[in-house]
Amino acid sequence: MKLKVSGLYNHRIIKQLNELGIASYEFDFRPRSFNFIQKYVLEEIIKEINLSERLFLHFANEPDFMIQDTLSVFKDSEHQVSLMFSDDQDVSFYEQFDTPFFWHYRPEALSKNILKSRNLAGVVFDIEFLNDVLNKGNLLNFYSNFLQMTRGRDLSIVINIDWDGAVSSEILELFSPDFLDVAIGPKVEICYRNVDSKKIENSIKFLKNHTC
């Protein structure tokens, strides 16, 4: 199980995370997100990123041409890139990019075929959702149904958690997540889009000691 950090918006943060042993980064291309970055920023950042580091590009209801244009940044590179979607499109929309993608699980999603997509690399769960299922005593049943929907495929599991939040042993043991994801935000920033390096360091150490 590894830590993954999302909502990155400059190379200074990535440099520090790399020094702390983090090698999985997510960039947010949703215009309404507080951590939104533009394509030219990504182009500058990846010049400094090692090929061994894993990159995720997050979209939600953006037009396909915008996603294709962002992917073009990696046309001549060997970076490990996956798409990340937090919307509910027809599965054909996600497959047109011919790129591995992760999907944020939504119980109300109209297209359950997403979980059967040939390009689906993993599923993302919010810890609040899993805690709610656990508290209702339905975690094992939910997990069994999830395996049936994915036909037992070897998909990566990502769980979004808070910087100071714990994950129950029941959830960790049952789902065996590949990544625990934390997003850059007020808890590790001095002010908007200005990361507090000391808070980042302390929080990463805390998470490694209590979850990984």
Backbone torsions as a table, in degrees:
resi	resn	phi	psi	omega
1	MET	NA	130.9	-177.1
2	LYS	-120.6	159.0	172.9
3	LEU	-90.8	141.1	177.8
4	LYS	-128.7	140.3	-179.3
5	VAL	-118.3	130.9	-178.0
6	SER	-115.3	167.2	178.7
7	GLY	76.5	29.6	-178.1
8	LEU	-79.2	141.5	-176.2
9	TYR	-135.2	2.6	171.4
10	ASN	-156.9	163.6	-175.1
11	HIS	-74.1	-23.6	-179.8
12	ARG	-59.5	-41.2	178.8
13	ILE	-64.9	-44.7	-177.3
14	ILE	-63.0	-39.8	178.8
15	LYS	-59.2	-44.7	179.5
16	GLN	-66.5	-42.9	179.7
17	LEU	-61.4	-39.6	178.2
18	ASN	-61.6	-40.5	178.4
19	GLU	-66.1	-24.8	179.1
20	LEU	-91.7	5.3	175.7
21	GLY	89.1	15.3	178.0
22	ILE	-95.3	132.8	-176.3
23	ALA	-135.3	21.2	178.2
24	SER	-131.6	119.5	-171.6
25	TYR	-129.4	141.8	178.6
26	GLU	-120.5	137.0	179.2
27	PHE	-115.2	136.9	-170.4
28	ASP	-102.4	117.7	179.6
29	PHE	-109.8	22.3	175.2
30	ARG	-89.1	113.7	-173.7
31	PRO	-54.8	-28.3	-178.5
32	ARG	-85.6	-4.8	-179.4
33	SER	-76.5	143.5	176.0
34	PHE	-65.5	-20.9	-178.3
35	ASN	-104.6	18.9	-179.6
36	PHE	-58.4	135.0	171.7
37	ILE	-126.3	158.5	178.6
38	GLN	-98.2	164.2	-174.9
39	LYS	-56.9	-42.0	-175.9
40	TYR	-65.0	-29.7	177.0
41	VAL	-67.2	-43.8	177.4
42	LEU	-60.1	-41.5	-179.3
43	GLU	-59.3	-37.7	178.4
44	GLU	-72.8	-40.0	-177.0
45	ILE	-64.5	-44.6	-172.9
46	ILE	-69.6	-14.7	175.3
47	LYS	-64.3	-24.0	-176.2
48	GLU	-105.7	2.4	-175.3
49	ILE	-97.5	133.7	178.8
50	ASN	-68.9	149.8	179.9
51	LEU	-65.9	-21.3	-179.2
52	SER	-76.9	-12.2	-177.8
53	GLU	-86.3	143.0	-174.7
54	ARG	-98.0	132.9	-174.7
55	LEU	-118.3	142.4	178.5
56	PHE	-127.6	136.5	179.7
57	LEU	-114.7	116.8	-171.0
58	HIS	-98.0	127.2	177.8
59	PHE	-133.1	158.5	174.3
60	ALA	-156.5	105.6	178.1
61	ASN	67.9	20.1	173.8
62	GLU	-80.7	151.2	179.9
63	PRO	-65.8	151.6	-175.9
64	ASP	-60.5	-33.9	-177.9
65	PHE	-66.7	-31.2	177.9
66	MET	-67.9	-40.0	179.3
67	ILE	-67.0	-43.7	177.7
68	GLN	-60.9	-40.7	-179.3
69	ASP	-64.6	-39.7	178.4
70	THR	-66.8	-41.3	178.3
71	LEU	-63.0	-27.0	-178.2
72	SER	-62.9	-20.2	177.0
73	VAL	-58.4	-29.8	-175.3
74	PHE	-101.4	13.3	-175.3
75	LYS	-54.5	-42.6	-176.2
76	ASP	-110.9	22.4	-179.2
77	SER	-114.1	167.8	178.9
78	GLU	-112.5	20.4	178.8
79	HIS	-65.5	148.4	176.7
80	GLN	-84.4	104.5	-173.5
81	VAL	-118.7	133.8	173.1
82	SER	-129.4	150.1	173.6
83	LEU	-88.3	154.5	178.7
84	MET	-132.4	123.4	-178.1
85	PHE	-120.6	135.2	175.5
86	SER	-125.1	48.4	177.8
87	ASP	-135.6	-168.5	-176.0
88	ASP	-134.9	76.9	179.6
89	GLN	-99.1	168.6	171.1
90	ASP	-65.6	146.3	-175.3
91	VAL	-58.1	-29.0	-180.0
92	SER	-63.8	-28.6	178.4
93	PHE	-62.9	-46.1	-178.1
94	TYR	-70.2	-33.6	-175.3
95	GLU	-77.8	-18.4	-176.8
96	GLN	-64.8	-20.8	-177.0
97	PHE	-84.6	-9.5	178.1
98	ASP	49.6	43.8	-178.7
99	THR	-136.2	138.3	177.3
100	PRO	-55.0	138.3	179.9
101	PHE	-136.0	153.4	174.2
102	PHE	-109.8	146.8	-177.6
103	TRP	-127.8	131.2	176.2
104	HIS	-73.9	116.4	-176.8
105	TYR	-61.7	132.6	176.5
106	ARG	-133.2	116.4	-177.3
107	PRO	-61.2	-24.7	-178.2
108	GLU	-92.7	5.5	-176.7
109	ALA	-56.3	138.1	-177.6
110	LEU	-77.3	-33.9	-174.7
111	SER	-104.9	91.2	176.4
112	LYS	-69.5	-14.5	178.6
113	ASN	-64.2	-16.5	176.9
114	ILE	-55.2	-39.0	-177.4
115	LEU	-70.8	-8.7	179.4
116	LYS	-110.1	4.2	-176.9
117	SER	-62.1	140.7	180.0
118	ARG	-66.3	-24.2	-178.1
119	ASN	-97.3	-2.4	179.8
120	LEU	-67.3	120.4	-179.0
121	ALA	-100.8	-23.6	-178.0
122	GLY	-172.0	168.9	-178.7
123	VAL	-126.3	140.4	-178.8
124	VAL	-109.4	130.9	176.4
125	PHE	-118.3	140.2	171.3
126	ASP	-81.6	137.6	-178.1
127	ILE	-62.5	-31.4	178.9
128	GLU	-62.5	-40.1	178.8
129	PHE	-65.3	-47.4	-178.7
130	LEU	-65.5	-37.4	177.4
131	ASN	-63.6	-38.7	178.8
132	ASP	-64.3	-44.1	177.9
133	VAL	-62.9	-41.5	179.1
134	LEU	-62.8	-45.9	-177.4
135	ASN	-65.3	-25.1	178.1
136	LYS	-87.2	-0.7	178.6
137	GLY	76.4	22.1	-174.4
138	ASN	-113.1	12.0	-171.7
139	LEU	-63.4	-47.4	-178.2
140	LEU	-63.7	-41.1	179.0
141	ASN	-65.5	-41.9	178.2
142	PHE	-61.8	-44.9	-178.6
143	TYR	-63.8	-39.8	178.7
144	SER	-63.1	-42.7	178.1
145	ASN	-65.4	-37.7	178.6
146	PHE	-62.3	-43.2	178.2
147	LEU	-62.6	-36.7	178.4
148	GLN	-66.5	-41.7	-179.4
149	MET	-66.3	-32.4	-179.5
150	THR	-95.5	2.6	178.8
151	ARG	56.7	32.6	176.0
152	GLY	68.9	17.6	-179.9
153	ARG	-64.5	153.9	-179.0
154	ASP	-85.1	74.4	-179.3
155	LEU	-91.7	147.2	173.9
156	SER	-73.7	143.6	178.6
157	ILE	-114.4	129.4	176.4
158	VAL	-118.8	134.6	175.1
159	ILE	-119.7	121.9	176.6
160	ASN	-78.9	123.3	-180.0
161	ILE	-127.3	172.6	177.1
162	ASP	-92.1	161.8	-178.4
163	TRP	-62.2	-31.9	-178.5
164	ASP	-114.5	17.2	-176.3
165	GLY	-95.9	142.1	176.7
166	ALA	-92.7	158.7	176.1
167	VAL	-118.1	128.9	-176.6
168	SER	-63.4	148.8	179.7
169	SER	-62.7	-32.1	179.2
170	GLU	-61.3	-43.7	-179.8
171	ILE	-67.8	-45.0	-179.0
172	LEU	-62.9	-43.1	-177.6
173	GLU	-69.6	-37.6	-176.8
174	LEU	-77.2	-45.9	-174.2
175	PHE	-89.3	-21.7	-178.3
176	SER	42.4	61.3	-174.6
177	PRO	-61.6	144.7	175.1
178	ASP	-79.3	-32.5	-179.7
179	PHE	-136.3	142.1	163.2
180	LEU	-108.3	124.9	-173.0
181	ASP	-108.7	133.7	172.9
182	VAL	-123.8	144.0	-176.1
183	ALA	-108.1	138.5	174.8
184	ILE	-60.1	132.8	-178.2
185	GLY	-170.8	-169.2	-174.3
186	PRO	-52.6	-31.6	-177.1
187	LYS	-68.6	-17.6	178.8
188	VAL	-127.2	21.5	179.1
189	GLU	-121.2	148.2	172.8
190	ILE	-74.7	-44.1	175.1
191	CYS	-154.1	-176.7	-174.9
192	TYR	-54.4	122.5	178.1
193	ARG	57.3	36.2	176.4
194	ASN	-139.1	95.2	-172.4
195	VAL	-72.5	140.8	174.4
196	ASP	-90.7	107.5	-174.6
197	SER	-58.6	-38.6	-179.0
198	LYS	-67.8	-40.7	177.9
199	LYS	-64.0	-40.4	177.5
200	ILE	-59.9	-49.1	-178.5
201	GLU	-60.2	-48.5	-178.7
202	ASN	-64.3	-40.0	-178.1
203	SER	-68.4	-41.5	178.3
204	ILE	-63.4	-43.6	178.7
205	LYS	-62.9	-40.9	178.5
206	PHE	-61.2	-47.6	-178.2
207	LEU	-64.6	-39.9	179.3
208	LYS	-64.2	-37.0	-178.5
209	ASN	-74.9	-28.6	-173.0
210	HIS	-106.9	-10.5	-176.9
211	THR	-130.9	-35.1	-171.9
212	CYS	-98.6	NA	NA
